[in-house]
Amino acid sequence: MNRILGLAVACVFCAGAHADITEYLDLYQAAVVPGSDSVVPDFNAGDYCTCDLRLVVDGDCDEWMWTSSHAEATIDGGVFFEHPVGGDGPPMAAFVAIYPAVEYDSFYCAIEYDYSNQPPMKVPAGSADNRPRYRMATWFDTPPNEGCGDFLLARYTIHATPDELPVIFRVQGANTTMGGGGYLYPYDLRLLVPEPASLALLGLGLALIRRR
Protein backbone atom coordinates (compact mmCIF):
# COMPACT_ATOMS: atom_id res chain seq x y z
CA MET A 1 0.00 0.00 0.00
CA ASN A 2 1.13 3.52 -0.68
CA ARG A 3 1.16 5.70 2.41
CA ILE A 4 1.35 9.48 2.22
CA LEU A 5 1.94 11.73 5.22
CA GLY A 6 -0.67 14.45 5.61
CA LEU A 7 1.23 17.68 6.15
CA ALA A 8 -1.58 20.16 5.44
CA VAL A 9 -2.20 21.82 8.83
CA ALA A 10 -0.32 19.56 11.23
CA CYS A 11 0.04 21.10 14.70
CA VAL A 12 2.73 20.14 17.23
CA PHE A 13 2.37 21.14 20.88
CA CYS A 14 4.91 20.58 23.66
CA ALA A 15 4.48 20.97 27.40
CA GLY A 16 7.83 22.41 28.45
CA ALA A 17 10.38 19.66 28.96
CA HIS A 18 7.74 17.01 29.31
CA ALA A 19 6.01 14.84 26.70
CA ASP A 20 5.91 15.87 23.06
CA ILE A 21 2.63 14.98 21.36
CA THR A 22 2.29 15.07 17.58
CA GLU A 23 -0.69 14.02 15.47
CA TYR A 24 -0.48 13.13 11.79
CA LEU A 25 -2.52 11.53 9.01
CA ASP A 26 -1.40 8.41 7.18
CA LEU A 27 -3.24 8.05 3.85
CA TYR A 28 -3.68 4.75 2.04
CA GLN A 29 -4.38 5.87 -1.53
CA ALA A 30 -6.38 2.74 -2.22
CA ALA A 31 -7.19 0.18 0.42
CA VAL A 32 -7.14 -3.33 -1.09
CA VAL A 33 -8.14 -6.57 0.60
CA PRO A 34 -7.11 -10.09 -0.38
CA GLY A 35 -9.79 -12.14 -2.07
CA SER A 36 -13.32 -10.80 -1.75
CA ASP A 37 -15.73 -9.73 0.96
CA SER A 38 -19.17 -11.29 0.60
CA VAL A 39 -20.84 -8.34 2.35
CA VAL A 40 -18.92 -5.60 0.49
CA PRO A 41 -18.16 -7.20 -2.91
CA ASP A 42 -17.09 -3.90 -4.57
CA PHE A 43 -14.42 -2.99 -2.02
CA ASN A 44 -11.50 -3.58 -4.41
CA ALA A 45 -13.09 -1.48 -7.17
CA GLY A 46 -10.96 1.54 -6.21
CA ASP A 47 -13.73 3.67 -4.64
CA TYR A 48 -12.36 3.44 -1.09
CA CYS A 49 -9.51 5.45 0.48
CA THR A 50 -8.36 5.05 4.08
CA CYS A 51 -6.84 7.66 6.42
CA ASP A 52 -5.32 6.69 9.76
CA LEU A 53 -5.15 9.33 12.49
CA ARG A 54 -1.98 8.60 14.46
CA LEU A 55 -0.34 10.01 17.57
CA VAL A 56 3.37 10.12 18.39
CA VAL A 57 4.38 10.56 22.05
CA ASP A 58 7.99 10.97 23.16
CA GLY A 59 9.94 12.76 25.89
CA ASP A 60 9.13 12.14 29.57
CA CYS A 61 6.32 9.75 28.66
CA ASP A 62 5.91 7.87 31.93
CA GLU A 63 4.98 11.02 33.85
CA TRP A 64 3.12 12.77 31.02
CA MET A 65 1.42 9.72 29.55
CA TRP A 66 -1.27 10.33 26.94
CA THR A 67 -4.62 9.60 28.62
CA SER A 68 -7.55 10.78 26.46
CA SER A 69 -8.52 11.83 22.95
CA HIS A 70 -11.24 13.79 21.23
CA ALA A 71 -11.63 13.68 17.44
CA GLU A 72 -14.12 15.26 15.03
CA ALA A 73 -13.84 14.27 11.36
CA THR A 74 -15.74 15.69 8.39
CA ILE A 75 -15.75 15.15 4.62
CA ASP A 76 -17.38 17.27 1.91
CA GLY A 77 -18.16 14.36 -0.42
CA GLY A 78 -18.76 10.65 -0.33
CA VAL A 79 -19.50 8.92 2.98
CA PHE A 80 -17.53 7.35 5.81
CA PHE A 81 -17.47 3.61 5.18
CA GLU A 82 -19.22 1.49 7.79
CA HIS A 83 -18.83 -2.26 7.38
CA PRO A 84 -22.04 -4.09 8.38
CA VAL A 85 -20.16 -6.31 10.87
CA GLY A 86 -17.96 -3.48 12.21
CA GLY A 87 -18.45 -1.20 15.19
CA ASP A 88 -17.00 1.89 16.88
CA GLY A 89 -13.84 0.01 17.86
CA PRO A 90 -11.26 -2.03 15.92
CA PRO A 91 -12.53 -5.30 14.41
CA MET A 92 -11.66 -8.68 15.86
CA ALA A 93 -9.13 -10.74 13.93
CA ALA A 94 -11.69 -13.53 13.48
CA PHE A 95 -14.01 -11.13 11.63
CA VAL A 96 -11.17 -9.89 9.40
CA ALA A 97 -10.46 -13.47 8.31
CA ILE A 98 -14.07 -13.92 7.17
CA TYR A 99 -14.85 -10.36 6.02
CA PRO A 100 -11.48 -8.84 4.96
CA ALA A 101 -12.93 -5.38 4.23
CA VAL A 102 -13.85 -4.96 7.90
CA GLU A 103 -10.15 -4.21 8.54
CA TYR A 104 -10.83 -0.85 6.85
CA ASP A 105 -14.04 -0.09 8.73
CA SER A 106 -14.13 3.43 10.20
CA PHE A 107 -13.37 3.12 13.92
CA TYR A 108 -11.74 4.65 17.00
CA CYS A 109 -8.88 2.98 18.78
CA ALA A 110 -7.78 2.55 22.37
CA ILE A 111 -4.28 1.11 22.72
CA GLU A 112 -2.94 -1.54 25.05
CA TYR A 113 0.00 -2.71 22.97
CA ASP A 114 1.96 -1.53 19.96
CA TYR A 115 -0.16 -1.59 16.81
CA SER A 116 2.35 -3.84 15.01
CA ASN A 117 1.60 -6.66 17.47
CA GLN A 118 -1.83 -8.22 16.92
CA PRO A 119 -4.18 -8.08 18.71
CA PRO A 120 -3.06 -4.62 19.84
CA MET A 121 -6.30 -2.72 20.30
CA LYS A 122 -9.42 -2.59 22.38
CA VAL A 123 -12.75 -0.85 21.96
CA PRO A 124 -12.47 2.67 23.42
CA ALA A 125 -14.60 3.61 26.40
CA GLY A 126 -16.33 6.91 25.68
CA SER A 127 -18.93 8.60 23.51
CA ALA A 128 -19.34 8.52 19.74
CA ASP A 129 -21.51 10.27 17.14
CA ASN A 130 -21.35 8.66 13.69
CA ARG A 131 -23.05 10.16 10.62
CA PRO A 132 -22.46 9.70 6.87
CA ARG A 133 -20.09 12.71 6.61
CA TYR A 134 -19.34 13.45 10.26
CA ARG A 135 -17.77 11.38 13.02
CA MET A 136 -17.00 12.42 16.59
CA ALA A 137 -15.68 10.53 19.57
CA THR A 138 -14.14 11.13 23.00
CA TRP A 139 -12.34 8.27 24.70
CA PHE A 140 -9.75 7.31 27.31
CA ASP A 141 -6.59 5.25 27.09
CA THR A 142 -3.59 3.73 28.87
CA PRO A 143 -0.74 3.29 26.38
CA PRO A 144 2.10 0.76 26.76
CA ASN A 145 5.88 1.34 26.69
CA GLU A 146 5.60 3.85 29.56
CA GLY A 147 3.41 5.95 27.29
CA CYS A 148 5.91 6.43 24.46
CA GLY A 149 5.25 5.32 20.90
CA ASP A 150 3.43 5.82 17.61
CA PHE A 151 -0.22 4.96 18.16
CA LEU A 152 -3.30 4.56 15.99
CA LEU A 153 -6.06 6.87 17.25
CA ALA A 154 -8.72 6.33 14.59
CA ARG A 155 -9.26 4.93 11.12
CA TYR A 156 -11.47 6.67 8.57
CA THR A 157 -12.31 5.02 5.25
CA ILE A 158 -14.01 7.23 2.68
CA HIS A 159 -16.26 5.71 0.01
CA ALA A 160 -16.59 8.10 -2.93
CA THR A 161 -17.30 7.61 -6.63
CA PRO A 162 -14.98 9.21 -9.24
CA ASP A 163 -17.55 11.96 -9.82
CA GLU A 164 -17.38 12.92 -6.12
CA LEU A 165 -13.58 13.20 -6.00
CA PRO A 166 -11.56 14.93 -4.72
CA VAL A 167 -12.86 14.93 -1.15
CA ILE A 168 -11.63 17.34 1.54
CA PHE A 169 -11.02 15.38 4.73
CA ARG A 170 -10.57 17.24 8.02
CA VAL A 171 -10.07 15.95 11.53
CA GLN A 172 -9.60 18.13 14.58
CA GLY A 173 -9.62 17.64 18.32
CA ALA A 174 -7.33 17.43 21.34
CA ASN A 175 -5.45 15.00 23.55
CA THR A 176 -4.61 15.12 27.27
CA THR A 177 -1.83 13.71 29.43
CA MET A 178 -1.78 12.24 32.92
CA GLY A 179 0.44 14.94 34.45
CA GLY A 180 -0.89 17.80 32.35
CA GLY A 181 -3.42 19.09 34.85
CA GLY A 182 -6.14 19.31 32.20
CA TYR A 183 -3.84 20.91 29.58
CA LEU A 184 -5.11 20.23 26.05
CA TYR A 185 -2.88 19.34 23.11
CA PRO A 186 -5.06 20.47 20.18
CA TYR A 187 -4.62 19.51 16.52
CA ASP A 188 -6.23 20.38 13.19
CA LEU A 189 -5.36 18.22 10.16
CA ARG A 190 -6.66 18.44 6.60
CA LEU A 191 -6.04 16.32 3.55
CA LEU A 192 -7.20 16.09 -0.06
CA VAL A 193 -8.36 12.57 -0.95
CA PRO A 194 -6.93 11.30 -3.17
CA GLU A 195 -3.79 13.41 -3.13
CA PRO A 196 -3.21 15.52 -6.31
CA ALA A 197 -0.83 13.13 -8.11
CA SER A 198 -3.21 10.18 -7.73
CA LEU A 199 -6.14 12.35 -8.76
CA ALA A 200 -4.35 13.25 -12.01
CA LEU A 201 -3.73 9.57 -12.73
CA LEU A 202 -7.38 8.79 -12.01
CA GLY A 203 -8.48 11.51 -14.45
CA LEU A 204 -6.18 10.14 -17.13
CA GLY A 205 -7.55 6.65 -16.62
CA LEU A 206 -11.15 7.84 -16.91
CA ALA A 207 -10.30 9.79 -20.07
CA LEU A 208 -8.78 6.71 -21.68
CA ILE A 209 -11.82 4.63 -20.73
CA ARG A 210 -14.19 7.18 -22.28
CA ARG A 211 -12.23 7.24 -25.55
CA ARG A 212 -12.59 3.51 -26.06
HELIX and SHEET records of a PDB file:
HELIX    1   1 PHE A   43  ALA A   45  5                                   3    
HELIX    2   2 ALA A   93  ILE A   98  1                                   6    
HELIX    3   3 PRO A  100  TYR A  104  5                                   5    
HELIX    4   4 ASN A  145  GLY A  147  5                                   3    
HELIX    5   5 PRO A  162  GLU A  164  5                                   3    
HELIX    6   6 PRO A  196  ARG A  211  1                                  16    
SHEET    1   A 3 ARG A   3  GLY A   6  0                                        
SHEET    2   A 3 ASP A  20  TYR A  28 -1                                        
SHEET    3   A 3 VAL A  12  CYS A  14 -1                                        
SHEET    1   B 5 ARG A   3  GLY A   6  0                                        
SHEET    2   B 5 ASP A  20  TYR A  28 -1                                        
SHEET    3   B 5 TYR A  48  ASP A  58 -1                                        
SHEET    4   B 5 GLY A 149  HIS A 159 -1                                        
SHEET    5   B 5 VAL A  79  PHE A  80 -1                                        
SHEET    1   C 5 ARG A   3  GLY A   6  0                                        
SHEET    2   C 5 ASP A  20  TYR A  28 -1                                        
SHEET    3   C 5 TYR A  48  ASP A  58 -1                                        
SHEET    4   C 5 GLY A 149  HIS A 159 -1                                        
SHEET    5   C 5 PHE A 107  TYR A 108 -1                                        
SHEET    1   D 5 GLY A 126  ARG A 131  0                                        
SHEET    2   D 5 TYR A 134  PHE A 140 -1                                        
SHEET    3   D 5 TRP A  66  ILE A  75 -1                                        
SHEET    4   D 5 VAL A 167  THR A 177 -1                                        
SHEET    5   D 5 TYR A 185  VAL A 193 -1                                        
SHEET    1   E 2 ALA A 110  ILE A 111  0                                        
SHEET    2   E 2 MET A 121  LYS A 122 -1                                        
END                                                                             
